Structure formats: C-alpha cells, structure tokens
Amino acid sequence: MSEGAEHPPPPDEGATQPVPSSPPTEPLAGAQPVAPIEPESAPPAPPIPPLEPPHIDVSEPGAPYGRILKLRNFRRLWIAMSVSSLGDWVGLFALLSMTTRLSPGNTLAVAGLMIFRVLPAFLVGPLSAVLLDRVDRRKAMVVCDFTRAGLIALVPFFPTVPMLYAVSFLMESMSLIWMPAKDALIPNLVPKRWLVATNSLALFTTYGVFPLGALWFTALVGVATFLGLHVGALHALNLSRENLALVIDAVSFLASALIVMRVRVPLMAREHRPVRFEALWDDLAEALRYLKDRGEVARIMRSIAIALAGGAVVFSLGAPYAKTVLHGGPGAFGGIVAALGTGMGAGVFVLGFVGDRYPKAWVASFGVIAAGLMLLGAALSSALISALVFAALFGAAAGVAYAMLFALLQEIVPDEIRGRIFASVQVVIRLALFTSLVFFPALAQLFSSVAFGGHIGKGIRLALASGALLTCAAGVHGAYDVYRGRIHSGRPSVTS
C-alpha cells in the first residue's frame, strides 16, 4: 500500500481533523432523557490510535527508525525539529558572539544572556503548562515558530545588549511552549511500542546537529565576507557572520512553521474547551492534584530534577575544569562538550535498537547511576584524553536515561493533561540547570578557600565529585522507587 493511502486526503491536509463521532442510537423504552453535557465538563475523548500506514508491522523487533519515518505526520514533525534545531544552534552561537563583541571585557555579559534564557521558566512556564491542554498544540507550535522568526530577525537592526537580552527572554518563552507541545504530540503520532526509539531519534536530532551548528557558524565568516564584497546591497548593510547566522535562524523557524502546518493530528475533546484566564488556575490546580494522586509522575520529575542538577555541573564548571585541572588550551572545553554530544548521540542511537526490550524505568535509573559514575571518573582525571572518554560515556548514559524517562512519561500520562505535565518537566529542567549554574561554582570556591588553602583546582575537583554523587543518588533513589513499585517499571509491550 502506498504512503498516500494512510487516510483519504482531506480538502486541506494540514488542517486538524476532528475525532469521528459514533452514530446516533435509538433510546431504550422507558429511559429517562439525559441532560446535555456542557463543553467545560465534557469527559475526555477516548484514546486516538496513531495515524500510521496499515502495512507497518509494529511487533517486529529491532530499531524501527526507518519504519518510524514512514509515518508521514511524524516524519514532517521530525524534519521540522531537525531544521529548527540546526538553526537554533547557529542562532545561539551568534547571540553569544554578539554579546561578547558588544561588551568587551565584561565577563558578566554572557552570564546575563544565559540568565535571561532561564527566567521564562519562572514567569512563562506555568502559563504555557495550562494553555497546552486547552489549545491545538500543533497550531501553538506554528505560532511559536513564526514569533521566534520575527524576533530573531529584529536583532541585526537593533544590535544592543539589552535587545539581545529581551530577544533571548522572549524566544525562550516561545520554546517553553513549542518543546512540551512537541513532546505531548508524539504519542498521538507513533505507536506506544516505538516511543523509546522515537524519543531517541528526537534527542539525536536535537543534540546531534550541535557540531554541525558550530561548524556552520564558523564557516559563515567566509560566506559573510564573500557576500559583503560581491553583493552591493549586502555590503551597505555591513553583513557579518553573526547577522547572517541570525538570518539563517529566522529562515529555519519559518521553514519549521510551514512544515508543522502540514502535520495532521486528531482533534481531542480538550481542544473544545475555551481558553478563559479565570479557568487557568483551575487547570493548574488540577495538574497539581494529578501529581499528588499519581505519585510516580512526581517521583519521575523529581529524579529528573536531581539528576540534572548534579549532571549540569559539567557546564557550570567545565570551562575552569578544562583550564585549571586539565591544563588544556582554549579548545579543551569545546572538546569536552563535543565528546559529550557525540556520546549522547551514539547512546540514544544504539538505544533505538534495544530500548523496546527492557523496562524503561530500570534502564533510566541505571543510566542515571552510570552517568554519575562517569562524571566521578572525569572529576578524578588529570589527562585530557581520559576526561574526553569519560565525557563521551557520561553523554551516552545521560542520553539513554533522558530518552527512557520521556518515553515512560508519554506512556503513562493521558493526553488531556499531557501538555501540563511536559511543560512542567521543561520548567523543572531549566530550574535544575539554573541551580547548578549558581550553586556549584560557589561550592568550588568554598572548597578551595576552606579545605585547600585557596587551591582552586582541588576545589573544582571536589565540586565536580559532589555533582557526580548527587547524580548517582538520584539514580539509586529512582531504582529503589521502581523496586518498591512506586514507579511503574515500563515493561515493553509487543502489542502496542
């Protein structure tokens, strides 16, 4: 059967399709009339089967990457993720470069940019959480992409540090809507059996293009120089590689929006609920009650937060560790980040081949423990080569744990509340990163001053080891919760 035979083509393939209703039935004799249900109190729609070609065998073992990409709607979402991620990395490098250039000698300028990327988690995160369970998530992603394209396109015309901070804040606010909307859509587009491989593919796409983004941004120096010399209109604009990178980023968001518009997603009953601001607090309270009643979801989110807070020490102390402890050159920290990204990409790629054969929660717990142990090995290393090996293994273990935990959440959280849960997860991730960025450098300084007489290298080692032990503790605690039955093990199913 050809790919186009998935469903009869609608007049507008990109339009959201309603859930078909059951045919009316005759009332039974003597039955009492039933009052109509108000839209606000209507029960959630029944689960919608994924829109998949009927010839695809879900039960076949192995990595289903090729079969996943045969799903037309997920393939479009994946292409949008790939294009948007590549442009986003190039844009981030451009913003960091512009901030450094516009604030020579100000070491806090880049830190300020990163702070403005974290602040939306406090201010916008709760609002995005409740909106995503009342609106069409696909349309929300399209609006976010168009908004981000417009914001990033303004920067070349207003190249000031306050403008960079404002754009970073607003773009991250849009990301807090786009990313959980994407995570909440995936279970409606692929079979449950393939959630692990799907999340592995998504994670590989998001972080696997990081080296390409760095190379592309570096190559834009020559491209910008060539265009500035040979294209008169661009020469008048004083084109730089930063401005060219921002243009590419804006185009990538526009392309992502146009592609996402063509993704077909079943219309869920929750989308018939009007967006009323007075009801948003009720939705937030409902999500909190859900977390209280379903303790396993809260425990999974707690494990993510603790593990990330410990593991993010790689970024909060990575640069001084590479310079002071490893005595590396200017590219040492970049090499560590590249090794971490490469390991993560390799880990999640291999996971797609075997991930559906093992319980998700157990694999995630042992993945977190392994990540902590690799981080401890890096803290004890004195040579750059061994540090690169530990960084790659840390990335592989962390990627496996991340993909498994997201697949587990997608499996157990129902659609009518999935938007709020995944938006909350994104907020937790950013808060954990922010905590690590603030806490561990101060801890390293404290260790250096109190325990080692001002020897900063030993303080950095001990702070890194502390983050590693915190990560291990999160994994051990998660494994104990699985053992006690507090977290569903997520055993693989051959029928779904």
C-alpha positions as CSV (number, residue, x, y, z in Angstrom):
1,M,0.0,0.0,0.0
2,S,1.4,3.4,-0.9
3,E,2.1,6.1,1.7
4,G,-0.7,8.3,0.5
5,A,-3.2,5.5,1.4
6,E,-2.9,6.2,5.1
7,H,-6.1,8.2,5.1
8,P,-8.3,9.7,2.4
9,P,-6.8,13.1,1.6
10,P,-8.9,15.9,3.2
11,P,-9.5,19.2,1.4
12,D,-6.7,20.7,3.5
13,E,-4.2,18.1,4.6
14,G,-2.6,20.5,7.2
15,A,-5.9,21.1,8.9
16,T,-6.7,19.4,12.2
17,Q,-9.1,16.6,11.8
18,P,-12.0,16.1,14.3
19,V,-12.5,12.8,16.1
20,P,-15.3,11.0,14.4
21,S,-18.4,10.7,16.5
22,S,-20.4,7.5,17.0
23,P,-23.7,7.2,15.1
24,P,-26.8,8.1,17.0
25,T,-28.7,5.2,18.6
26,E,-32.4,4.9,19.5
27,P,-33.3,5.4,23.2
28,L,-34.4,2.4,25.1
29,A,-38.0,2.1,26.1
30,G,-38.7,3.9,29.4
31,A,-35.3,5.5,29.5
32,Q,-35.1,9.0,31.1
33,P,-33.8,11.8,28.9
34,V,-30.2,12.8,29.7
35,A,-29.3,16.5,30.1
36,P,-26.7,17.7,27.6
37,I,-23.2,17.9,28.9
38,E,-21.6,21.4,29.0
39,P,-18.4,21.7,26.9
40,E,-16.4,22.6,30.0
41,S,-17.3,19.5,31.9
42,A,-17.3,17.1,28.9
43,P,-15.4,13.9,29.5
44,P,-12.1,13.4,27.7
45,A,-12.2,11.8,24.3
46,P,-11.2,8.1,24.1
47,P,-7.6,7.4,23.1
48,I,-6.9,8.1,19.4
49,P,-4.9,5.5,17.5
50,P,-1.8,6.8,15.9
51,L,-2.1,7.8,12.2
52,E,0.1,5.1,10.8
53,P,0.2,3.2,7.5
54,P,-1.6,-0.1,8.0
55,H,1.2,-2.1,6.4
56,I,3.7,-1.3,9.1
57,D,4.4,-4.2,11.5
58,V,4.7,-2.7,15.0
59,S,5.5,-6.0,16.6
60,E,8.7,-6.6,14.6
61,P,11.8,-6.2,16.9
62,G,14.8,-4.0,16.4
63,A,15.3,-0.3,15.8
64,P,12.3,1.0,13.9
65,Y,13.9,4.2,12.7
66,G,13.1,3.6,9.1
67,R,9.6,2.5,9.9
68,I,9.0,5.5,12.2
69,L,10.0,7.8,9.4
70,K,7.5,6.1,7.1
71,L,4.8,7.7,9.4
72,R,4.1,10.7,7.3
73,N,3.0,13.0,10.1
74,F,5.8,12.2,12.4
75,R,8.3,12.4,9.5
76,R,7.1,16.0,9.0
77,L,7.5,16.8,12.7
78,W,10.9,15.3,12.7
79,I,12.0,17.3,9.7
80,A,10.7,20.5,11.4
81,M,12.7,19.5,14.6
82,S,15.9,19.0,12.5
83,V,15.6,22.3,10.6
84,S,14.7,24.3,13.7
85,S,17.4,22.7,15.9
86,L,20.2,23.4,13.4
87,G,19.1,27.0,13.0
88,D,18.7,27.4,16.7
89,W,22.3,26.2,17.5
90,V,23.6,28.6,14.8
91,G,21.5,31.4,16.3
92,L,22.7,30.7,19.9
93,F,26.3,30.9,18.8
94,A,25.5,34.2,17.0
95,L,23.9,35.6,20.1
96,L,26.8,34.6,22.3
97,S,29.3,36.0,19.9
98,M,27.4,39.3,19.5
99,T,27.1,39.6,23.3
100,T,30.9,39.2,23.7
101,R,31.6,41.6,20.9
102,L,29.3,44.3,22.2
103,S,30.6,44.0,25.8
104,P,34.4,43.8,25.5
105,G,36.0,43.0,28.9
106,N,32.6,42.4,30.6
107,T,32.7,38.8,31.8
108,L,29.1,39.0,33.2
109,A,27.5,39.9,29.8
110,V,27.3,36.3,28.6
111,A,26.1,35.2,32.0
112,G,23.4,37.8,31.8
113,L,22.3,36.4,28.4
114,M,22.0,32.9,29.9
115,I,20.1,34.2,32.9
116,F,17.5,35.8,30.5
117,R,17.2,32.4,28.9
118,V,16.3,30.8,32.3
119,L,14.0,33.5,33.6
120,P,11.0,32.4,31.5
121,A,10.8,29.2,33.4
122,F,9.7,31.2,36.4
123,L,7.3,33.6,34.6
124,V,6.0,31.8,31.5
125,G,6.3,28.2,32.4
126,P,3.1,27.9,34.5
127,L,1.1,29.8,31.8
128,S,2.3,27.5,29.0
129,A,1.6,24.5,31.1
130,V,-2.2,25.2,31.2
131,L,-2.5,26.6,27.7
132,L,-1.2,23.4,26.0
133,D,-4.2,21.4,27.4
134,R,-6.8,23.8,26.0
135,V,-5.5,24.7,22.6
136,D,-4.5,22.8,19.4
137,R,-0.8,22.0,20.2
138,R,0.1,21.9,16.5
139,K,-1.2,25.5,16.0
140,A,0.6,26.6,19.1
141,M,3.9,25.3,17.7
142,V,3.2,27.2,14.4
143,V,2.6,30.4,16.2
144,C,5.7,30.0,18.3
145,D,7.8,29.4,15.2
146,F,6.5,32.4,13.4
147,T,7.1,34.5,16.6
148,R,10.6,33.3,17.0
149,A,11.4,34.0,13.3
150,G,10.2,37.6,13.7
151,L,12.1,38.1,17.0
152,I,15.5,36.8,15.7
153,A,15.1,38.8,12.5
154,L,14.9,42.1,14.5
155,V,18.4,41.6,16.1
156,P,20.5,42.8,13.2
157,F,18.6,46.1,13.1
158,F,19.0,46.7,16.8
159,P,22.4,45.3,17.8
160,T,22.5,46.2,21.5
161,V,23.0,44.1,24.6
162,P,19.5,45.0,26.1
163,M,17.9,43.9,22.8
164,L,19.8,40.6,22.9
165,Y,18.6,40.0,26.4
166,A,15.0,40.8,25.5
167,V,15.0,38.6,22.4
168,S,16.6,35.7,24.4
169,F,13.9,36.0,27.0
170,L,11.0,36.1,24.5
171,M,12.4,33.3,22.4
172,E,12.9,31.0,25.4
173,S,9.3,31.8,26.4
174,M,8.2,30.5,23.0
175,S,10.4,27.4,23.4
176,L,8.7,26.7,26.7
177,I,5.5,26.3,24.6
178,W,7.0,24.6,21.5
179,M,9.0,21.9,23.2
180,P,6.3,20.5,25.5
181,A,3.8,20.7,22.7
182,K,6.0,18.6,20.6
183,D,6.6,16.1,23.4
184,A,2.9,15.9,24.1
185,L,2.1,15.3,20.3
186,I,4.5,12.4,19.8
187,P,2.3,9.7,21.5
188,N,-0.6,10.6,19.1
189,L,1.7,10.1,16.1
190,V,3.6,6.9,16.8
191,P,2.7,3.5,18.3
192,K,3.4,3.1,22.0
193,R,5.9,0.3,21.3
194,W,8.1,2.8,19.4
195,L,8.1,5.6,22.0
196,V,11.7,4.8,23.1
197,A,13.1,4.8,19.6
198,T,11.1,7.9,18.7
199,N,12.5,9.8,21.7
200,S,16.0,8.6,20.8
201,L,15.5,9.9,17.3
202,A,14.3,13.2,18.6
203,L,17.1,13.6,21.1
204,F,19.7,12.6,18.5
205,T,18.2,15.2,16.1
206,T,18.2,18.0,18.8
207,Y,21.8,17.5,20.0
208,G,23.3,15.6,17.1
209,V,23.2,18.8,15.0
210,F,25.2,20.7,17.6
211,P,28.6,20.0,15.9
212,L,27.1,20.9,12.5
213,G,25.8,24.2,14.0
214,A,29.2,25.0,15.3
215,L,30.9,24.2,12.0
216,W,28.3,26.1,10.1
217,F,28.7,29.2,12.3
218,T,32.5,29.1,11.8
219,A,32.1,28.7,8.0
220,L,29.8,31.8,7.9
221,V,32.9,34.0,8.3
222,G,34.0,33.3,4.8
223,V,30.4,33.4,3.5
224,A,29.7,36.8,5.0
225,T,33.0,38.2,3.7
226,F,32.2,36.9,0.2
227,L,28.7,38.3,0.1
228,G,29.8,41.6,1.6
229,L,32.4,42.1,-1.1
230,H,30.4,40.9,-4.1
231,V,26.8,41.9,-3.3
232,G,26.5,45.6,-3.2
233,A,23.2,45.7,-1.2
234,L,24.7,43.5,1.5
235,H,27.9,45.5,1.6
236,A,25.9,48.5,2.6
237,L,24.4,46.5,5.4
238,N,27.8,45.7,6.8
239,L,27.0,42.0,6.8
240,S,28.7,39.9,9.5
241,R,28.7,36.2,10.2
242,E,26.5,36.9,13.3
243,N,23.9,38.7,11.2
244,L,24.0,36.0,8.6
245,A,23.6,33.3,11.2
246,L,20.6,35.2,12.6
247,V,19.0,35.3,9.2
248,I,19.5,31.6,8.8
249,D,18.0,31.0,12.2
250,A,14.9,33.1,11.2
251,V,14.5,31.2,8.0
252,S,14.8,27.8,9.9
253,F,11.9,28.9,12.1
254,L,9.8,29.9,9.1
255,A,10.5,26.5,7.5
256,S,9.6,24.7,10.7
257,A,6.3,26.5,10.9
258,L,5.4,25.7,7.3
259,I,6.2,22.0,7.8
260,V,4.4,21.7,11.2
261,M,1.3,23.2,9.5
262,R,1.1,20.1,7.4
263,V,1.1,17.7,10.3
264,R,-2.2,16.0,10.8
265,V,-3.2,15.4,14.4
266,P,-6.5,14.1,15.7
267,L,-8.6,16.8,17.3
268,M,-9.0,15.9,21.0
269,A,-12.0,16.8,23.2
270,R,-9.9,19.0,25.4
271,E,-9.5,21.4,22.5
272,H,-13.2,22.2,22.5
273,R,-12.7,23.9,25.9
274,P,-12.5,27.7,25.6
275,V,-9.4,29.4,26.8
276,R,-10.6,31.5,29.8
277,F,-8.0,33.0,32.1
278,E,-10.1,32.6,35.1
279,A,-10.1,28.8,34.4
280,L,-6.3,28.6,34.1
281,W,-5.8,28.5,37.8
282,D,-8.3,25.6,38.0
283,D,-6.3,23.7,35.3
284,L,-3.1,24.3,37.2
285,A,-4.7,23.0,40.4
286,E,-5.9,20.0,38.5
287,A,-2.4,19.3,37.4
288,L,-1.1,19.5,40.9
289,R,-3.8,17.2,42.1
290,Y,-2.8,14.8,39.4
291,L,0.8,14.9,40.5
292,K,-0.3,14.2,44.1
293,D,-2.6,11.3,43.1
294,R,-0.2,9.8,40.6
295,G,2.9,9.9,42.8
296,E,5.0,8.0,40.2
297,V,4.9,11.0,37.8
298,A,6.0,13.4,40.6
299,R,8.8,10.9,41.5
300,I,10.0,10.8,37.9
301,M,10.1,14.6,37.7
302,R,12.0,14.7,41.0
303,S,14.5,12.2,39.7
304,I,15.0,14.3,36.5
305,A,15.5,17.5,38.6
306,I,18.1,16.0,40.9
307,A,20.0,14.1,38.2
308,L,20.1,17.3,36.0
309,A,21.2,19.5,38.9
310,G,24.1,17.2,39.5
311,G,24.9,16.4,35.9
312,A,24.8,20.0,34.8
313,V,28.0,20.6,36.8
314,V,29.7,19.7,33.5
315,F,28.5,23.1,32.1
316,S,28.8,25.2,35.3
317,L,32.4,24.0,36.0
318,G,33.5,22.6,32.7
319,A,35.5,25.6,31.4
320,P,37.5,26.2,34.6
321,Y,38.0,22.4,35.0
322,A,39.5,22.1,31.5
323,K,41.8,25.1,32.1
324,T,42.8,24.7,35.7
325,V,42.7,20.9,36.3
326,L,43.5,19.5,32.9
327,H,45.7,22.5,31.9
328,G,44.1,22.4,28.5
329,G,44.2,25.1,25.8
330,P,41.4,27.3,24.5
331,G,39.7,24.4,22.7
332,A,39.8,21.9,25.7
333,F,36.3,22.8,27.0
334,G,34.9,22.7,23.4
335,G,36.4,19.3,23.0
336,I,34.7,18.1,26.2
337,V,31.4,19.4,25.0
338,A,31.9,17.8,21.6
339,A,32.7,14.5,23.2
340,L,29.6,14.7,25.5
341,G,27.4,15.4,22.5
342,T,28.9,12.6,20.4
343,G,28.5,10.2,23.2
344,M,24.9,11.2,23.7
345,G,24.2,10.8,20.0
346,A,25.8,7.4,19.9
347,G,24.0,6.3,23.1
348,V,20.5,7.2,22.0
349,F,21.1,5.8,18.5
350,V,22.0,2.4,20.0
351,L,19.1,2.6,22.4
352,G,16.7,2.6,19.5
353,F,17.9,-1.0,18.6
354,V,17.4,-2.5,22.1
355,G,15.3,0.0,24.1
356,D,12.0,-1.7,23.5
357,R,13.2,-4.9,25.0
358,Y,13.8,-3.7,28.6
359,P,11.8,-2.0,31.3
360,K,12.1,1.8,30.8
361,A,12.3,2.8,34.5
362,W,15.0,0.3,35.3
363,V,17.1,1.3,32.3
364,A,16.6,5.0,33.1
365,S,17.7,4.5,36.7
366,F,20.8,2.6,35.9
367,G,21.5,5.2,33.1
368,V,21.5,7.9,35.7
369,I,23.8,6.0,38.0
370,A,26.2,5.3,35.2
371,A,26.2,9.0,34.2
372,G,27.1,9.8,37.8
373,L,30.0,7.3,37.9
374,M,31.4,8.6,34.6
375,L,31.2,12.2,35.9
376,L,33.1,11.0,39.0
377,G,35.7,9.5,36.8
378,A,36.1,12.8,35.0
379,A,36.5,14.6,38.3
380,L,39.4,12.3,39.2
381,S,41.1,12.6,35.8
382,S,44.2,14.6,35.2
383,A,44.7,14.0,31.5
384,L,42.6,15.5,28.7
385,I,42.3,12.2,26.9
386,S,40.7,10.3,29.8
387,A,38.4,13.3,30.5
388,L,37.2,13.2,26.9
389,V,36.5,9.4,27.2
390,F,34.5,9.9,30.5
391,A,32.6,12.9,28.9
392,A,31.6,10.7,26.0
393,L,30.4,7.9,28.3
394,F,28.6,10.4,30.5
395,G,26.8,11.7,27.5
396,A,25.8,8.2,26.4
397,A,24.4,7.3,29.8
398,A,22.6,10.6,30.2
399,G,21.0,10.4,26.8
400,V,19.7,6.9,27.4
401,A,18.2,7.9,30.8
402,Y,16.6,11.1,29.2
403,A,15.0,9.2,26.3
404,M,13.7,6.4,28.6
405,L,12.2,8.8,31.1
406,F,10.4,10.8,28.5
407,A,9.1,7.6,26.8
408,L,7.8,6.5,30.2
409,L,6.0,9.8,30.9
410,Q,4.5,9.7,27.4
411,E,3.3,6.2,28.1
412,I,1.6,6.8,31.5
413,V,0.3,10.4,31.2
414,P,-3.1,10.7,29.5
415,D,-3.5,13.2,26.6
416,E,-5.9,15.5,28.4
417,I,-3.2,16.5,31.0
418,R,0.0,15.7,29.0
419,G,0.6,19.3,28.0
420,R,0.7,20.5,31.6
421,I,3.0,17.7,32.6
422,F,5.5,18.1,29.9
423,A,5.5,21.9,30.2
424,S,6.2,21.3,33.9
425,V,9.1,19.0,33.0
426,Q,10.7,21.7,30.8
427,V,10.3,24.2,33.7
428,V,12.0,21.6,36.1
429,I,14.8,21.1,33.6
430,R,15.6,24.8,33.4
431,L,15.3,25.4,37.2
432,A,17.7,22.5,37.7
433,L,20.2,23.9,35.2
434,F,19.9,27.3,36.8
435,T,20.5,25.9,40.3
436,S,23.6,24.1,39.1
437,L,25.0,27.1,37.3
438,V,24.7,29.1,40.6
439,F,25.4,26.5,43.2
440,F,28.4,24.5,42.0
441,P,30.8,27.4,41.1
442,A,30.1,28.8,44.6
443,L,30.7,25.4,46.1
444,A,34.0,25.0,44.3
445,Q,35.1,28.4,45.6
446,L,34.1,27.4,49.1
447,F,36.0,24.2,48.9
448,S,39.1,25.9,47.6
449,S,39.1,28.6,50.3
450,V,38.1,26.4,53.3
451,A,39.6,23.0,52.6
452,F,42.5,23.5,50.2
453,G,44.0,26.9,51.2
454,G,43.0,28.7,48.0
455,H,43.9,25.9,45.6
456,I,41.2,26.4,43.1
457,G,41.9,23.1,41.1
458,K,41.2,20.9,44.1
459,G,38.0,22.8,44.9
460,I,36.8,22.3,41.3
461,R,37.5,18.5,41.5
462,L,35.6,18.2,44.8
463,A,32.7,20.2,43.5
464,L,32.6,18.0,40.3
465,A,32.7,14.9,42.5
466,S,29.8,16.3,44.6
467,G,27.7,16.7,41.4
468,A,28.6,13.2,40.4
469,L,27.5,11.8,43.8
470,L,24.3,13.8,43.6
471,T,23.5,12.3,40.2
472,C,24.3,8.8,41.5
473,A,22.0,9.4,44.4
474,A,19.1,10.3,42.1
475,G,19.6,7.1,40.1
476,V,19.8,4.9,43.2
477,H,16.6,6.6,44.7
478,G,14.8,6.1,41.4
479,A,15.8,2.4,41.3
480,Y,14.6,2.0,44.8
481,D,11.2,3.6,43.9
482,V,10.9,1.1,40.9
483,Y,11.8,-1.8,43.2
484,R,9.1,-0.8,45.7
485,G,6.5,-0.4,43.0
486,R,6.2,3.4,43.4
487,I,7.2,3.9,39.8
488,H,5.8,1.7,37.0
489,S,8.7,-0.2,35.5
490,G,7.5,0.4,32.0
491,R,7.9,-3.1,30.8
492,P,7.9,-3.4,27.0
493,S,4.7,-4.4,25.2
494,V,4.7,-6.3,21.9
495,T,1.1,-5.4,21.0
496,S,1.0,-1.7,21.4
